[in-house]
C-alpha cells in the first residue's frame, strides 16, 4: 500500500504544480477523477487525498480500470476554475 500512497502523493503534487502554473490552485478545483488499476487502493488513496483536499473537497469520481500501459497504477485529473 505504501507504493499507492506514494503514487497518489506524486500525482496530487504534480496536479498542484500544474494548477499553479496555470494561475489557479487546488482551492479552485471543482471536480476530480481518479483512475486506479485496483479498487483495493481506495483507502490508501483516500488517506493521501484528504491531506490535499481537507476542507470543502471537490466532487470526485473513483474509476477502477482493468489495465493500462503506464508505470503508475494511479492517474488523477481535475477540472478547476481560474
N, C-alpha and C positions, 0 to 999 in steps of 0.2 A: 504493500500500500504506500510505502514511502515514495516509490517511483511516481505514483499517480499524484501524490501531493506535490512533489517537485515539478512535475509537468504542468499541473494546474497553476502553481505559483508562477512558473515561467510564462505560461500563456497569458495570465492576467497582467503580469508586469509588461509584457510586450503590448498588450491591448492598451494599458495605461499610457505608455510612451507614444503609441500611435495617436491616441486621442489628444494628448498634449501637443504633439507636433501639428495636429490639425486645428489647434486653437480651442479645444474643449477639454473635458475631464470626465472621470468616472462619475462625478456628480450629475452629469447630463446624459447618462445612459438611460435609454427608455426601455430597451429590450435586449436580452442576452440569449443566445442559443449555444448550448454546449453539446458537442458530439463526443461520444466515448465508445471505444470498441467493446466495452463490457459494462453492463448496467450495475455490476457489483462495485464499480468505482464511485457510485453515487455519494456515499457517506464521506469518503476521503475528499472528494471534490468539494462537497458542501462545507467541510471544515475550513478549507482554504478560501473558498468563495466568500464566506461570512466575514473574513478579515478585510476584504476589499469593498464589500457592499454591506456594511454593518447597520446603516441607517437608511430607511426607505429604499430597500433593494428594488431594482427594476423587475419588470415582468421577465420570466425566464422559462425556457423550454430545455428539457434534457432529452437528447436523442441518442439512443443506443444504435450503433451501426455494426454491421457484420464484420467488415474488414476494410482496409484501405492500404495503399502502397506507401504510406508515410512512416517515419520513425516514431513519431509521437502517437500515443494512444488516445490523446485528448485534443480537441480543437475547439476554440471559443470564438464566437463572433458576436458583434453587438450593433445596435442602432443607437446613435446619440444625436442630440441637438447641439448646435454651436452656440 
